[in-house]
Amino acid sequence: MEFLRPATWDEALAAKAEYPTALPISGGTDVMVEMNFDVHRPSAILDLNRITELTEWSNDGSVVRLGASVPYTRIIEELSGPLPGLALAAHTVGSPQIRNRGGVGGNLGGASPAGDAHPALLAAGRDVFVEAASVRGTRMIPIDEFYVGVKRNSLAADELIRAVHIPVADGPQQFSKIGTRNAMVIAVCAFGFALHPKNGTVGTGIGSAAPTPRRAVEAEEYLRGVLAERGLWESGDLLGAEVVQRFGELVKAAASPIDDVRGTADYRRHSLAVMARRTLTWCWNDYSKQIRSAA
């Protein structure tokens, strides 16, 4: 096995071009587990830990550019304001040691449907982009086009994830996760939700209940229509039980889960409906308080 340890980003891209099958590693919280259990035995390892720019983030007031290797701990501590949904998801990742090492780039690279960051990224809106780079140049991949299959993403063989571009939250966001225990657990299913009052939309993200992370598109469109037709963005009035219930049912219908050792498909569908109702209620209550306090 080759071990590649570039010191700069340009060196990393050159190494990936020369060794396209090399497996990138930064936090290593997923990669090392698979290697230890002989699930994955790559021909080469591309160690990105010397490239400090991957651990940096910036905020221009409208978009956060999050380096691929910014640890979850720092997302919690430094970005809970502009990226509340992702920060909540980061809280549920593994143990403190794993949160100190792992980052969103690894979640995206692995593309597991159970990855905790995915529902929050999808819910953050359709203007989330994965910045992928190679010696050929840089391209911005819309988050909706990034996941292409079970543990498969749309990266070319010679590309590396450099950063993720995420809009700064303009409304409340939430994340909910069901596991077989309270900590250090792979999601049985997960759900991210966000209100986007500036453009009158809502965002959803379903995790661990389909071959890939996905949106509940019909649920989003239903709720967007209700909020617009009833003038609820302006009034902040109660949604009503029937709206909340219908939203949960549409989220449930968007999933296509399987039975496995962590839970049944029926349980996952039921749990998603419950999480959808709860996260919508929490977010709308927060938004209504904001509207009333501004009046």
C-alpha positions as CSV (number, residue, x, y, z in Angstrom):
1,M,0.0,0.0,0.0
2,E,1.3,3.4,-1.0
3,F,1.2,6.2,1.7
4,L,1.1,9.7,0.2
5,R,1.5,12.7,2.5
6,P,1.4,16.0,0.5
7,A,2.3,19.2,2.3
8,T,0.2,21.6,0.1
9,W,-3.1,21.5,-1.7
10,D,-1.4,21.5,-5.1
11,E,0.6,18.5,-4.1
12,A,-2.5,16.7,-2.9
13,L,-4.2,17.3,-6.3
14,A,-1.1,16.1,-8.2
15,A,-1.0,13.0,-6.0
16,K,-4.7,12.3,-6.6
17,A,-4.2,12.7,-10.4
18,E,-1.2,10.3,-10.3
19,Y,-3.0,7.8,-8.0
20,P,-6.7,8.2,-8.7
21,T,-7.6,5.1,-6.6
22,A,-5.9,6.6,-3.5
23,L,-8.3,7.0,-0.6
24,P,-8.2,10.4,1.0
25,I,-8.0,10.5,4.8
26,S,-8.1,13.4,7.2
27,G,-10.0,12.6,10.4
28,G,-10.0,8.9,9.5
29,T,-13.0,8.2,11.8
30,D,-14.7,6.1,9.1
31,V,-11.7,5.0,7.0
32,M,-9.7,3.5,9.8
33,V,-12.7,1.4,11.1
34,E,-13.2,-0.1,7.6
35,M,-9.5,-0.8,7.2
36,N,-9.2,-2.4,10.7
37,F,-12.1,-4.7,9.9
38,D,-10.7,-5.4,6.4
39,V,-13.8,-4.0,4.8
40,H,-11.7,-1.6,2.6
41,R,-8.1,-2.2,1.5
42,P,-7.1,0.7,-0.8
43,S,-4.1,0.6,-3.0
44,A,-2.9,3.9,-1.6
45,I,-3.7,6.3,1.2
46,L,-3.7,10.1,0.6
47,D,-3.1,11.8,4.0
48,L,-4.5,15.4,4.0
49,N,-3.7,16.3,7.6
50,R,-0.8,18.6,6.7
51,I,-3.0,20.8,4.5
52,T,-4.2,23.4,7.1
53,E,-6.4,25.3,4.7
54,L,-8.9,22.4,4.8
55,T,-9.4,23.2,8.5
56,E,-10.4,26.8,7.9
57,W,-13.8,28.4,7.4
58,S,-15.0,31.9,6.3
59,N,-18.3,33.7,6.4
60,D,-19.1,36.6,4.1
61,G,-22.4,37.3,5.7
62,S,-24.5,35.2,3.3
63,V,-22.5,32.0,2.8
64,V,-20.2,30.0,5.0
65,R,-17.3,28.3,3.1
66,L,-16.6,25.3,5.3
67,G,-13.3,23.6,4.8
68,A,-13.6,19.9,4.3
69,S,-11.6,19.0,7.5
70,V,-13.1,21.5,9.9
71,P,-13.8,19.2,12.9
72,Y,-17.3,18.8,14.2
73,T,-16.3,20.2,17.5
74,R,-15.4,23.5,15.9
75,I,-18.7,23.5,13.9
76,I,-20.5,23.2,17.3
77,E,-18.4,25.9,19.0
78,E,-17.9,28.4,16.2
79,L,-20.8,28.0,13.7
80,S,-24.0,27.3,15.7
81,G,-25.2,30.8,14.8
82,P,-24.9,30.8,11.0
83,L,-25.3,27.0,10.6
84,P,-27.6,25.9,13.4
85,G,-28.9,22.7,11.7
86,L,-25.4,21.4,10.9
87,A,-24.2,22.3,14.5
88,L,-27.1,20.3,15.9
89,A,-26.2,17.3,13.7
90,A,-22.6,17.6,14.7
91,H,-23.6,17.2,18.4
92,T,-24.9,13.7,17.5
93,V,-21.7,12.5,15.8
94,G,-19.9,9.7,17.7
95,S,-17.9,10.6,20.8
96,P,-16.0,13.8,21.7
97,Q,-12.8,12.1,20.3
98,I,-14.6,11.5,17.0
99,R,-16.0,15.0,16.9
100,N,-12.5,16.4,17.5
101,R,-11.2,14.5,14.4
102,G,-14.1,14.0,11.9
103,G,-15.4,16.6,9.5
104,V,-18.1,17.1,6.9
105,G,-15.7,16.3,4.0
106,G,-15.3,12.8,5.3
107,N,-19.1,12.4,5.6
108,L,-19.5,13.6,2.0
109,G,-16.7,11.5,0.7
110,G,-18.1,8.3,2.3
111,A,-21.6,9.3,1.1
112,S,-23.2,6.9,3.5
113,P,-27.0,7.4,3.7
114,A,-26.6,7.3,7.5
115,G,-24.1,10.2,7.6
116,D,-25.2,12.7,10.2
117,A,-24.3,15.8,8.2
118,H,-26.3,15.0,5.1
119,P,-29.9,15.8,6.3
120,A,-28.7,19.1,7.7
121,L,-26.9,20.0,4.4
122,L,-30.0,19.1,2.3
123,A,-32.3,21.1,4.6
124,A,-30.0,24.1,4.4
125,G,-31.3,24.8,0.9
126,R,-30.7,24.2,-2.7
127,D,-27.8,26.7,-2.7
128,V,-25.5,24.3,-0.9
129,F,-22.5,23.4,-3.1
130,V,-19.7,20.9,-2.7
131,E,-16.4,22.5,-3.9
132,A,-14.5,19.7,-5.7
133,A,-11.1,20.3,-7.2
134,S,-8.5,18.4,-9.4
135,V,-5.5,19.4,-11.5
136,R,-8.1,20.1,-14.2
137,G,-9.8,22.9,-12.2
138,T,-12.5,23.4,-9.6
139,R,-16.3,22.8,-10.0
140,M,-19.2,23.5,-7.7
141,I,-21.5,20.4,-7.3
142,P,-25.1,21.2,-6.1
143,I,-25.8,19.1,-3.0
144,D,-28.9,17.6,-4.7
145,E,-26.6,16.2,-7.4
146,F,-23.8,15.0,-5.1
147,Y,-25.4,11.7,-3.9
148,V,-25.7,9.2,-6.7
149,G,-26.0,5.8,-5.0
150,V,-25.4,3.8,-1.8
151,K,-22.1,5.2,-0.5
152,R,-21.4,6.7,-4.0
153,N,-21.0,10.4,-4.9
154,S,-20.5,12.3,-8.0
155,L,-16.8,13.0,-7.6
156,A,-14.5,12.2,-10.5
157,A,-11.6,9.8,-9.7
158,D,-9.1,12.6,-9.6
159,E,-11.1,15.0,-7.5
160,L,-10.9,15.9,-3.9
161,I,-13.4,17.8,-1.7
162,R,-12.0,21.2,-0.7
163,A,-15.0,22.8,1.0
164,V,-18.7,23.0,1.3
165,H,-20.6,26.3,0.6
166,I,-23.6,26.6,2.9
167,P,-26.0,29.6,3.0
168,V,-26.2,31.4,6.4
169,A,-29.4,30.5,8.2
170,D,-32.2,33.1,7.8
171,G,-34.6,31.1,9.9
172,P,-34.8,28.4,12.6
173,Q,-33.3,25.0,11.8
174,Q,-33.5,21.6,13.5
175,F,-32.1,18.1,13.4
176,S,-33.4,14.9,14.9
177,K,-31.9,11.4,15.0
178,I,-33.2,8.0,16.1
179,G,-30.6,5.5,17.3
180,T,-30.5,2.2,19.2
181,R,-28.9,4.0,22.1
182,N,-28.4,7.6,23.2
183,A,-24.8,8.2,22.0
184,M,-22.1,6.9,19.7
185,V,-24.6,5.3,17.4
186,I,-25.3,5.1,13.7
187,A,-28.6,6.6,12.9
188,V,-31.6,4.3,12.5
189,C,-33.0,7.3,10.7
190,A,-32.5,11.1,10.9
191,F,-34.3,14.2,9.7
192,G,-33.2,17.8,9.1
193,F,-35.6,20.7,8.7
194,A,-35.1,24.4,8.1
195,L,-37.3,27.5,7.5
196,H,-36.1,29.9,4.8
197,P,-38.3,33.0,5.3
198,K,-36.3,35.2,2.9
199,N,-37.4,33.2,-0.1
200,G,-40.5,31.6,1.4
201,T,-39.3,28.0,1.2
202,V,-38.6,25.2,3.6
203,G,-35.9,22.6,3.5
204,T,-35.9,18.9,4.5
205,G,-33.3,16.2,4.6
206,I,-33.9,12.4,5.2
207,G,-31.0,10.3,6.4
208,S,-30.7,6.5,6.8
209,A,-34.0,5.8,5.2
210,A,-33.3,5.5,1.5
211,P,-30.3,4.4,-0.7
212,T,-29.0,8.0,-0.5
213,P,-29.7,11.0,1.6
214,R,-32.7,12.8,0.0
215,R,-35.3,15.5,0.4
216,A,-39.0,15.1,1.1
217,V,-39.8,17.2,-2.0
218,E,-43.6,16.9,-1.8
219,A,-43.6,17.8,1.9
220,E,-41.5,20.9,1.1
221,E,-43.9,22.0,-1.6
222,Y,-47.0,21.3,0.5
223,L,-45.7,23.4,3.4
224,R,-44.4,26.2,1.2
225,G,-47.9,26.5,-0.4
226,V,-49.7,26.5,3.0
227,L,-47.4,29.2,4.4
228,A,-47.8,31.4,1.4
229,E,-51.5,31.0,0.9
230,R,-52.4,31.6,4.5
231,G,-50.0,34.5,5.0
232,L,-48.3,32.7,7.8
233,W,-44.8,34.0,7.0
234,E,-46.1,37.5,7.9
235,S,-48.4,36.6,10.8
236,G,-46.5,33.8,12.5
237,D,-49.9,32.3,13.4
238,L,-50.3,28.6,14.4
239,L,-50.0,26.1,11.6
240,G,-52.8,23.9,12.9
241,A,-52.7,20.2,13.7
242,E,-53.8,19.1,10.2
243,V,-50.9,20.9,8.5
244,V,-48.4,19.4,10.9
245,Q,-49.9,15.9,10.5
246,R,-50.0,16.1,6.7
247,F,-46.4,17.3,6.6
248,G,-45.3,14.3,8.6
249,E,-47.2,11.9,6.4
250,L,-45.5,13.4,3.2
251,V,-42.1,13.0,4.8
252,K,-42.9,9.4,5.7
253,A,-44.0,8.8,2.1
254,A,-40.7,10.2,0.7
255,A,-38.6,7.5,2.4
256,S,-37.7,4.2,0.9
257,P,-36.1,2.4,3.8
258,I,-35.0,-1.3,4.3
259,D,-35.1,-3.7,7.2
260,D,-31.7,-4.2,8.8
261,V,-30.1,-4.9,12.1
262,R,-30.8,-1.4,13.4
263,G,-34.5,-1.2,12.6
264,T,-37.3,-2.2,10.3
265,A,-38.6,-0.2,7.4
266,D,-41.9,0.4,9.1
267,Y,-40.2,1.7,12.2
268,R,-38.1,4.1,10.1
269,R,-41.2,5.4,8.3
270,H,-43.1,5.9,11.5
271,S,-40.1,7.6,13.2
272,L,-39.6,10.0,10.3
273,A,-43.2,11.1,10.5
274,V,-42.8,11.8,14.2
275,M,-39.5,13.6,13.7
276,A,-40.9,15.7,10.9
277,R,-43.8,16.8,13.0
278,R,-41.6,17.6,16.0
279,T,-38.9,19.5,14.1
280,L,-41.6,21.5,12.2
281,T,-43.3,22.4,15.4
282,W,-40.1,23.4,17.1
283,C,-38.9,25.6,14.2
284,W,-42.3,27.2,13.7
285,N,-42.6,28.0,17.4
286,D,-39.2,29.7,17.3
287,Y,-40.2,31.6,14.2
288,S,-43.5,32.8,15.7
289,K,-41.6,34.1,18.7
290,Q,-39.3,36.1,16.4
291,I,-42.3,37.6,14.5
292,R,-44.1,38.6,17.7
293,S,-40.9,40.1,19.2
294,A,-40.3,42.1,16.1
295,A,-43.9,43.4,15.9
